[in-house]
């Protein structure tokens, strides 16, 4: 990707003007919608699968990522890549027309440490450059815009790390407090301060009788 193209994409994304082709899941109508986030996922622990279609298009994605199949009505429904079989129909966009192509082959890919995904509100899907319609809820290895982690992703990560640190500190304080209560006082230990006395001690109700 040329530096000028990458810069233009980044600028459009940060300005909220980056749009992609997407399909209304209820009506099956093709339209354009803005990208709200670019997400980076750690997928070194996940299996990647290479999906080749009858029209020559292919995508490599994690087995828990969804592509789409035509629904019984007019829309489209997600299907896990790991649930696809040879011959399964997959929704594609061919010259501004929603169509289908059949799965020709499925093969496991080498693991990738990171994969990237777009977030497209409401329709929750986007069309790859090769025409395959992909869900945007999970990790996908078939597209990468080389855009830095979105603020949404970073915010979620930082919040989780902050909550973990607070929980760790609270646990450490609790352990320290309980150990302090267990120290002998005037030759007698105190095993509990939250319920009936377990032994004679300075804080035992028995001491005040």
TIKE-208468 format. One line per 10 residues: number of its first residue (from 0); their letters; for each residue x, y, z of C-alpha. Coordinates in steps of 0.25 Angstrom, whole numbers. Layout:
BEGIN
NUM> a> X:Y:Z ~ ...
This chain:
BEGIN
0> xxxxxxxxxx> 0:0:0 ~ 5:14:-4 ~ 8:23:7 ~ -1:33:1 ~ -12:23:1 ~ -10:19:15 ~ -9:34:20 ~ -22:37:12 ~ -29:25:19 ~ -24:28:33
10> xxxxxxxxxx> -29:43:31 ~ -43:38:26 ~ -44:29:38 ~ -40:39:49 ~ -50:49:43 ~ -61:38:43 ~ -62:39:28 ~ -56:25:24 ~ -67:16:18 ~ -68:2:13
20> xxxxxxxxxx> -78:-6:5 ~ -88:-14:14 ~ -101:-22:12 ~ -113:-20:20 ~ -115:-33:27 ~ -130:-33:26 ~ -133:-28:12 ~ -120:-32:5 ~ -118:-18:-1 ~ -104:-13:-3
30> xxxxxxxxxx> -100:0:2 ~ -89:8:8 ~ -87:11:23 ~ -76:18:32 ~ -65:10:39 ~ -66:13:54 ~ -54:6:58 ~ -42:-2:54 ~ -39:-14:63 ~ -26:-22:65
40> xxxxxxxxxx> -28:-36:72 ~ -17:-45:77 ~ -20:-58:70 ~ -7:-66:73 ~ -16:-77:80 ~ -27:-78:69 ~ -27:-87:57 ~ -27:-80:44 ~ -35:-85:32 ~ -33:-82:17
50> xxxxxxxxxx> -46:-82:10 ~ -46:-83:-6 ~ -58:-80:-14 ~ -63:-84:-28 ~ -61:-70:-33 ~ -46:-70:-29 ~ -48:-61:-17 ~ -42:-66:-4 ~ -40:-61:11 ~ -32:-66:23
60> xxxxxxxxxx> -39:-64:36 ~ -41:-70:49 ~ -50:-82:50 ~ -59:-74:60 ~ -61:-63:50 ~ -73:-62:42 ~ -76:-61:27 ~ -90:-60:21 ~ -100:-69:14 ~ -113:-65:7
70> xxxxxxxxxx> -125:-66:17 ~ -138:-73:13 ~ -144:-59:12 ~ -137:-47:5 ~ -126:-44:15 ~ -113:-51:19 ~ -109:-59:31 ~ -95:-61:38 ~ -88:-75:37 ~ -76:-78:45
80> xxxxxxxxxx> -64:-81:36 ~ -61:-94:44 ~ -75:-99:40 ~ -73:-97:25 ~ -72:-109:16 ~ -68:-111:2 ~ -80:-107:-7 ~ -86:-98:4 ~ -91:-85:-2 ~ -84:-72:2
90> xxxxxxxxxx> -90:-58:0 ~ -81:-49:-9 ~ -83:-36:-16 ~ -80:-36:-31 ~ -81:-23:-39 ~ -90:-16:-29 ~ -99:-28:-28 ~ -101:-38:-16 ~ -98:-52:-21 ~ -93:-65:-16
100> xxxxxxxxxx> -81:-74:-19 ~ -78:-88:-14 ~ -67:-93:-5 ~ -57:-100:-13 ~ -47:-104:-2 ~ -44:-102:12 ~ -30:-103:18 ~ -23:-99:31 ~ -13:-87:30 ~ -1:-84:39
110> xxxxxxxxxx> -4:-76:52 ~ -3:-61:52 ~ -1:-53:64 ~ -10:-42:61 ~ -22:-41:51 ~ -30:-28:48 ~ -45:-25:48 ~ -54:-14:44 ~ -66:-9:52 ~ -78:-5:44
120> xxxxxxxxxx> -90:-1:53 ~ -104:-6:50 ~ -101:-16:38 ~ -89:-22:45 ~ -82:-26:32 ~ -74:-21:21 ~ -69:-25:7 ~ -55:-29:5 ~ -47:-24:-7 ~ -49:-38:-14
130> xxxxxxxxxx> -64:-37:-12 ~ -66:-47:0 ~ -76:-42:11 ~ -70:-43:25 ~ -76:-41:39 ~ -69:-31:47 ~ -71:-37:61 ~ -58:-45:62 ~ -44:-46:57 ~ -42:-47:42
140> xxxxxxxxxx> -28:-49:35 ~ -33:-46:21 ~ -32:-30:23 ~ -22:-21:29 ~ -23:-6:27 ~ -10:-3:34 ~ -17:7:43 ~ -13:8:57 ~ -21:2:68 ~ -34:9:70
150> xxxxxxxxxx> -37:17:82 ~ -49:8:85 ~ -40:-4:86 ~ -29:3:94 ~ -40:8:104 ~ -46:-6:106 ~ -32:-11:108 ~ -28:0:118 ~ -41:-2:126 ~ -39:-17:127
160> xxxxxxxxxx> -24:-15:132 ~ -29:-4:142 ~ -40:-13:147 ~ -30:-25:149 ~ -20:-16:156 ~ -30:-11:166 ~ -35:-25:168 ~ -20:-30:171 ~ -18:-18:180 ~ -31:-21:188
170> xxxxxxxxxx> -27:-36:189 ~ -13:-32:195 ~ -19:-23:205 ~ -29:-33:209 ~ -18:-44:211 ~ -10:-34:219 ~ -22:-30:228 ~ -25:-45:231 ~ -11:-48:234 ~ -10:-37:244
180> xxxxxxxxxx> -23:-42:251 ~ -16:-55:252 ~ -4:-50:259 ~ -4:-54:274 ~ -9:-43:284 ~ -4:-45:298 ~ -1:-59:296 ~ -15:-62:289 ~ -17:-63:274 ~ -30:-58:268
190> xxxxxxxxxx> -35:-66:256 ~ -47:-58:252 ~ -52:-44:254 ~ -65:-46:245 ~ -73:-56:253 ~ -74:-64:266 ~ -60:-65:273 ~ -53:-77:269 ~ -43:-77:281 ~ -41:-68:293
200> xxxxxxxxx> -34:-55:289 ~ -34:-40:292 ~ -45:-38:282 ~ -54:-50:286 ~ -68:-46:291 ~ -64:-56:303 ~ -54:-46:307 ~ -65:-35:310 ~ -74:-44:318
